[in-house]
Amino acid sequence: MKQNELLEKIRKSADNIPVPHKLSPDHILDGLEDVAKEKKSKKRPYWLRYGGVAAAAGLALFVTLGILSGQNSRNISRENRSSYAAESYEDIYKEIRKIEKQRKEEFAAAGGEMVAETAAGAEAGAETEISKGTGDYSQTNIQVQGVDEGDIVKTDGSYIYSLDPGEGCLTIVAADKEKLKKESQIQGILEENGSSEFGIVQEFYIWENKLSVLATNGETTAAVTYDISDKARPVKIGKVIQEGQYLSSRRSGDYLYVFTERWTYEKPRKMKEYIPEINGEIMAYQDIYLPDHVDHTSFLICSSIDLNAPSETTDQKAVMARGDNFYVSTDNIYISAEKYDYQASQYNYTELIRFSYNDGKIVYQAHGLIDGTMLNQFSMDEKDGFLRLVATLHYSKGESTNSLYILDPQLEVVGKIENLAPGERIYSARFMGNTGYFVTYRETDPLFSADLSDPQNPVILGQLKIPGFSQYLHFWSQDLLFGLGQEYGLPEEGGNFKGLKMSMFDISKPADVKEIDKLVVKEYENTPAWYSHKAILISPEKNLIGFAVNKYLPDRTWSNEYVIYGYDKNNGFYKKAELPCSQGENIQFVRGLYIGDYFYVTGRREIQAFTGQDFQKCGSLTW
């Protein structure tokens, strides 16, 4: 952009906006010569590209914020302030400069160097329920019924939609039993975000006759929506460009909620360098929130998009914060990010902010914090307005303990159990009604059960200690809890890896949980289902448990397989099929799904069809 064009844009955006004199167009003109000497762009490191929300009326957002250090950082009160909304652009600018100065002083005092700020690890009614599909076809394995999550493969019962994230193309395939036909392919999705360089298409959604794809290049995120009424000729009907690296998203009803994280570099010279933009327009300062003790110059941005009008946002809000994990109930959204206070003996904690939603509108409501940090979205759950969560607290001397907290609607802690399983950390968690289950691990796998019926007085009901640990928990029925994880030997046995482990727990008596069945498969040495719930297919109705694995063979070679198991209460787990995947495929991109009596295994460039009873291959399609 030429200097005069840039100045004109700045003048227009600055009309009727109180900004610091140093950011006025005339002052910026004086500094343009210096700006020209700087790098034209500062790209994010390659590994930051892959960052990895939604709800209907009455939805609320809880955001947990990140911190590096600082005295009194756990004091979250703000006098004479009913909200955390910025009062002007100058208010935001001052916060950024204050943070920069504070960080420099802290690093100088520590004798260190300034380091680049990096992205955080990449995010049911009031409670988690047993997953059930709405038709005779599988759906993405989600946490909460009624709140959809994006994925790289989906089906609507007639078509299979398969995404190649790196290539930026999505293929639509008609699936009529064993007959597979490529209907169309949407290409050029990465270019919708301005450039395909360093880009990746993260995931997509299907809603009625609309398909929404989310792509990011680390600097901006594009939500591109297509009309797929004619599957052979998808038509783009809208696009929203939101600044920041993609973090997560959700869909509830007609609304898609998109979360990104946007960095502000040192010494911003122009308003667009420190105020987030959506569709090329800077956000209003009233929509930007400044929590107490802000010490990150990044913004966590949330926008809501009506899929019936997908060229613009319904609303948008930003917080000077960061985000890790996203849990979304039908009423609330929770986002967690780890905070640190290295001056304290127990140095990690989590801060929360709540926004209410009504038909896509966002209003600030509450703010709170807890000690420790959470593993993932399944560490959180909400029931009757209370937030229940489990967290691991680390100490400066290398020790750790675990805690269970219950917070009220104002995010004040009303009940807690602390100092659980010293020296261990949480590996998985799941909640059902008034009961919570979570797994910690160091040498054995304690599965804790907790009574949460009285928010002010949670009680540990029992703990079951067994070898290994479960990394994912899923309710198989009201009385059975499925666990997928790893088996390790006891310390006296050397503590070595023994294989992938499937467990079934009897939870009919929460105070006396029993592992009634388990299966350990030594040759299955890796599965993406350990780390992503979307990579596992679980259908108690169809008696299916499916996931991709790296299998280590006796001749010391590796094989990619999609394995399917069933469960019988009398005989335990049993293998139904071991289906070959493309040996050149990365198994994190492999999904299994069913439509009626047929089963399909998908990769980035192929689909295989199998009969649903004996899993005999009956069709395939490559592109």
N, C-alpha and C positions, 0 to 999 in steps of 0.2 A: 504494500500500500504506500502511495506517495505521501510526502509530508503534508501537503495541503489537504489531501483526502482524509488523512488521519486526524488533522486538526478540526476539520469540519465535523467529523463524527464525534469527536470529543466535545466540541462546543454544543452540539445537539443534545448529547447525553447529559451535559452539565447544566442545561437550562433549568432554572428554579431548584437547583440542588446545592445545598451548602457543602462545599468541599474546601479543604485547606488551600491556602494561596499557592503552596508549592505544587499543587496538582491542577491548578488552573491552566487552560489552554495556552495562555501567553507565557506562563512560566515553563510549561512543557516545551514550547517552541525554543526557548533558550537552551533547554537541555537536550534537544534532539541530536545535536552534533555529538554529544557525549554518548547518547544512546546508540548512534550509528556505529560507534567504535566497539560496542559490546557484541556478543554473539547474537545472531539473528534468532536463534532458537536454542532452547536448553532441553534436550530430550531426556526422557526418563530412562533409567537403565533398563536393559532388555528384560531382566527378570521381574520388573515391576508392571509389565504390561498385563499380566493375567490376574487382576484383582478378583476377584470373585471375590415404598414397598407397598405391600398392597393391602387394601381393605375396603369395605363398603362403608355406608353411613355409620357414624359413631366410632370409626376407627381411631386408634390413638397410637402415637409413636413415642417409644422410649429410646433415647440415644445415650449410649455410654461413651465417655470421652477419654482421650488419651493425654498423658502428661509425662514429661521427662523427669522433672524434679522440682523442688521448691518448698520453702517453709510454709507451714500453715495451709498446705494445699488441700487439706480435707475439710476446711471450713467453707461451706457452700452458701452461707447466708449472704444476702445482698440488701443492705438497708435502703429504705425508701424506694424500693423498686418492685413493682408488681409483676414485671416480666423481664425477660432478658433480651428483648428486642433492642437493636441498636437505635440510637436517637438521631444519628446522622451518619453520612459517609465518613466524616472526619472522626467520629467515634470509632469506627472500624479501623481507619488508618492508624490512629493512635495506638490501638491495641496491637496491631502488627509491629509497629516500630518498638513498642515497649517489650514485646516478646523477643524481638531480635536483640535488643540491648541486654535483656536478662540472660538469654542463652549465651551470648558472647562473654558476659561477665562470669557465668557459671563455668564455662569451659576454660576460661583463662585461669580462674581460681583453682581448677582441677589440674592445670598444667596440660590440658589437652588441646586438640584442634577441633574446629567446627566441622561437623559432618553433615552430609546431606540427609534431609528428613526422608524417611522411607515409608512406603505404604504399610498399613497393618495387614496381617495375614487374611487372606480372603477366604460373610456371611456367604381351630377346633373349637369350635365354640370356646368356651372358657377352659376346656381341658382337651387333652389328646385322646382321640377315640381310635378304635380299630378301623383300619383303612378298608373301605368298601367302594368298588367301582359303581358307576351309574348305568353301565351297560355291560354287554358281554365282551368287553375288551379291556385290556389293562391300561392303567393310567400311570403317570409319573408318581413315584413313591414320595408322598409329601408328608409333612409333619401334622398339618391341621386340615381337617375336612372343610371345604368351602373356601380355602385360600390356596390358589394354585401357585406352583413354583416352576420356573423355566427349566428346560433341559435341552439336550442335543438331539433327542429322538422322541416323537410323540405319535399317537394314532387317534383317529376319531371313530374307529370301527370300520371304516371303509378305505381309508388311505393311511399310508405311513409317511411321515415327514422326517427326513434325515438330514442333519446338518454336518457339514465339514467345516469346523471352526477356522482352521488355518487357511483354507482356500477361499473361504467367504462365500460358499454357495450352499443352497438348500434344495434338496431333491424331493419332489412329491411323487409317490409311487402308489398306484392303485393296487390293492391287495384283495383279490377275490379267491379265497382259499389258497391253492397252490399257485395260482396264476398271478404273476407280478408284472406290472406294466408301468414304465416310467411315463408320467403324464407331463411333467415340466421340471425345469430347474431354474431357480432364482439365482442369478449370478450378480457379481459386482456389489455385494452388500458392503464390503469393506470400503469401497469408493464412496458410499453414501456418507461416510464419516470424514470425507475430505481427502483422505489418503489411505492407501492400503499398506503403507510402510509401517512395520512393527504392529500391525493390526491383528485382531482376532475377533471372530463372531462368538460371543459368549454362550448364548442360549436363545430360546424363542418360546412363544406361547401360541396356542390355538384357541380361539374363542369365536363360536358360531362360524361365520364365514370370513373371519379375519385372522391373519397371521402377523404377529409382531416379533421382530428380530432385534436383538440388542448386540451392538458391535462397539468395540472400543479400540483406541490406539494409544491409550495411556494418558492422552491429553484431553480428549473429548469422548463422549459416548453418544451413539446414535440409536434412537428407538424408531425403527422403520416399520410401518404397517402396510400390509397388502390385503386387497380384497381377493379372496380365493374362491368366490362363488363358482367360477369356471376354473377347475383345477389345472386345465391345460394352458390357461392364460392368466396367471396372477397379475394383478394391477396394483401398483403402488398408489396409496391414497393419502399418505401422510408421513411426516418425519419430524422428529424433535431432536435437536442437537443440544446436549447438556455438557457443560464443562466438567472435566474430571475423569479419573479412571473409574471404570465400572466396579461396583462393590456387590450389589445384589438387587433383587427386584421381587415383586409379588403381583399377582392379579386376583382381584376379588370383584365379581360382577363385571361391569363395563370398564372398570378403572385399572390401569396399569401404573404401579408405583416404581419409580426408578431411583436408586441410590448411587451416588458417585462421590469420589473424594478428589478435591481440587487443591493443588498446592499453590502457595503464593511465594514467589522468589524474593530474595533479599532486595531491599531498597526499591520497592515499586515506584515507578515514575508516572505511570498513567493509571487512571481509574480502572481500566479494564485489566490491569495487572494485579489488582488486589480485590476486585469485586467480581464474584462469579457471574457468568453469562449463561443464558438459556435462549436458544434460537437467535443468538447474536445480540441480545439485549441484556444489559446489566440488570441484576436483581435490585428491587427496591430495598433501601436500607432497613425499612420496617420489617422486611421478611428475613432479616439476618439476625441471628441470636448470638450474644456474647456471654457465655457462662462466666461465673467467677473464676479467677485465677487461670484465665486462658493462657496457654503457653505453647500452642501449636499454631502455625500460620496456615494450616490447611482448613478447608471447609468441607463439611459433610453436607451434601445437597440432596434434597428429596423433592421430586416432582411427581405430580399426579397427571395422568393422561387419560382422557375419555376416549376409548377406542372407537367411539362413533364420530369423533372429531379429532383424529390423531395427528394433526399438523401443529397443535399448540397444547400447552399445558393448562390444566384447570387451575392449578395452584402450585406454588413452589415455596420452599423454605430452606434456609441454610443455617448451619451451626458451625462456629469455629471449633471443630472437633474432628475426631477420627472414628472409624467404625471397624469392628472385626466380625461379630456374629449377629445374625438376624433371626429373631423369632417373631412370628406373626400369628396372633390369634384372630378370631373373627371380630374382635373389638379393639385390639391393641397391637402395636408394633414395638418390638424391643430391639435395640442395637447395642452391642457391647464392644468396648475397646479397653485394653489394659492401660492402667495408669501406674506410675511409679513415683515413689518418694524414697530416694536412696538414703535420706537422712534418718529414716525410721527403721527400726529393727524388723518390722513386718512391712515390706516395701511395696507390695503390689495391691491395688484396689481398683474398684470400678465405680464410675460416676454415671448417674442416669438422669435423663431429661424426658419429660412426657409432653407430647402434643396430642390434642384430640382432633379427630377427623369427622367431618360431616359432609357427605357427598363430594369428597375430594378437597374440601376446605380444611386448612390446618391452623390450629390455635394452640399456643403454649399453655400448659397446665401445671406441671410439677417437676421437681428436681430432687434427686437423692443419690446415695452412694452405699456401697457395701465393701467390706474387706475381701481381698482375694479376687481372682478372675475366673471366668468361665471357659469351658472347653469349646463348646459349640452351641448351636441354636437349641439343641435338645437339653441343655442345662437349665433352660428357662421354661416356665409354664405359668399361665394365669387362670385363676378360677374365682368367680364371684368378686371380681375387682381386685383381688390380691395377687401379687406377683410372687411365685415360689421359684427359688433357684438354688443351685449348688455351685460352690466355688472352691478353688484351691488357693491357699494362702502360703506364700513363700517368705522365708526369713533370711536376713542378711548372712546368717551363718550356714546357709544351705539346707536348713530344715524346712519341712512343710507340714501343714495340717489342712483339713477340709471342713467346710461349713455348709449348713443349710439355712437359708434366710427366707422369711416371709415379709413382704412389704405391703403397706396399705395403699389406697389410691393416691395419696400424697407422697408416696415413695419413702415413707418413714418405716424403718424396721420395727415390726411389732412382735416378731417371734424369731428365734434362732436357736440353732444347735451348733456349737463350735468344738474345735479340737478333736475332730473325728479322724481316725486312721492316720496317726502321726507318721511322717516319713513317706507317705504315699501321695498319689494324685488321682484325680477323677479321670476315668477313661470313657464312661458312658453314663447316660441318665435317661429316664423316661417317667412320665407322670400319668396316672389314670385316676380321675375323680379325686378322692381325698387321700390317695396314697402316692408316694414318690419312691422310685427305685433308682439307685445309682451304684456304680462300680468304681472302686479304687483298686490300685495295684502297686505292689513292689515285689513281693515274693509269692503271695497268693492273691486270689481274687475275692475280696469281700464284696458280696452283693448286699447292700443295705436296703432295708424297707423302712419307710417312715410314715407315720400317721399325721396328716396335715389338716384334719377336720377342724381343729381349733387353731386358727391362725396365730394366736398369741402363745400357744403352748404346743409346738410340734414335738413329736416323740419318736425316737428310733424304736421300731418294733422288733427288729432282729437283724442279724447279719449272717450270711452264709459264706464260709471260706472254702474256696476250691482252687486248684492249680490254674494258672493262666488268667486270662481276663477277656471280657466281652467289650468290643469297641462299638457295637451297635446293638440296641435293644428295640424290640418290636413286639407289640401285643398280638399274639396269635389268636387268643380268645379272651374272654373275661377271666379265665382261670389259668391261662398259660402265657408265659413271657419267653420269646425267642431271643437268643443272644448269638451274635457272630463275632468271633475274635481269634485269639491265638492261645495255644497251649504251650506252656513252658514247664520244664522239670523243676522239682524242688531244689533248694540250694545244695542239699546233700547229694543230689543227683547231677549236679553241675549247672543247673538252671538253664539248660539249652533249649532252643526252639524245637518243639515236637510236631508242629503242624498247625494248619487252620483248624479252628474249633467251632462247632455248632453246639449250642446248649438249649435245652428246654427246661424252664423253671415252672414249677407248680406254685402259683401265687394265690390259690384259693383261700389260704390262710396267711395273710401278709406277715403275721408275727412268726410264722414257721415256714419260710420259703424253702423249697427243696429243688435241687437239680435232679430231675427224674430221668433225663436222657442226655447223652452227649455223643458226639462223633468227632474224632480227630483224624484229619487226612494229612499225612506227613508230606506228600508230594506237592500239595497246594501251598506254594511258598509266598504268593502275593495275590491280592485282589483289591481292586479299587473300592469295593464295598466296605472295606475297613475304614475308609476315609470319607466316602460320599454315599449318603443314603439313596441318592438317585440311581446309583449303579447296581442296586439290588432290587429284584422283583419278588414281592411276597404276596401271595394270594391264598389265604386259608380256604376260601370257597373252592378254588381249583386245586388245592393242596400242592402249591408250587412255591419253591424257594430257589431262585435262580440268580447267578452272578458269574462274571468272567474271572478266570484265574490264570496265573502263570504256573504251569505244571513242570516240575523237575523230574526228568525221566532217568531210569537206571543207567543209561549210556551217557549220562552227564550232559544231555541236551535239554532244551526247553521247548515247551509246546503251549500255545494259547488255546484255551478251551472255554466254552460256556457250559457250566455244570448246572443241572437241575435236580433238586432233591424234593422228596415228599416227607411227610411225618405221620406216623401212626402211633397212637398212645400206647398200644400194646407192644409194638416192635421197634419204636424209636425212629430215627432218621434212616432213610434209604435212598440210594441213588436211582433217579429215573432216567437220566441221560447225561452224556458227556459229549457235547457238540463241538466240532472243530471250528475255530475262528481262523481268519486269514492270518498266517504266521508273520506277515509284515505289519500287522495292525497293532497299534498301541491299545491295550485292553481298557484303558480309561475311556475310550470312545466306543466301546462295545455295549450294547443294550439288548435285553431280551424282552419280548412282549407277546401277548396272545390276542387273537381276534377269533372269537367263537371256539371252534375245535382245532384251530391251527396255531402253531407257535412259530415265531420269527426271531432270528438273530441278526442284528444290524451292525454294520461298521460304517466307516465314513464313505465308502464307495461300493458297498454291496449289501444285499439282503438275502438271507437264506430262509426258505420255508420248510417246516417240518409238520408232520401229522401230530396232533395233540395227544394221542393215546400212546403210541409206541415211539414217537419222535423219529420217524424215518424221514429222511430228506426227500422232499417232493418238488422242490422248485428253487430257483435262485435268479438273481438279477445283479449285474454289475454295471457300473457306468464310469 
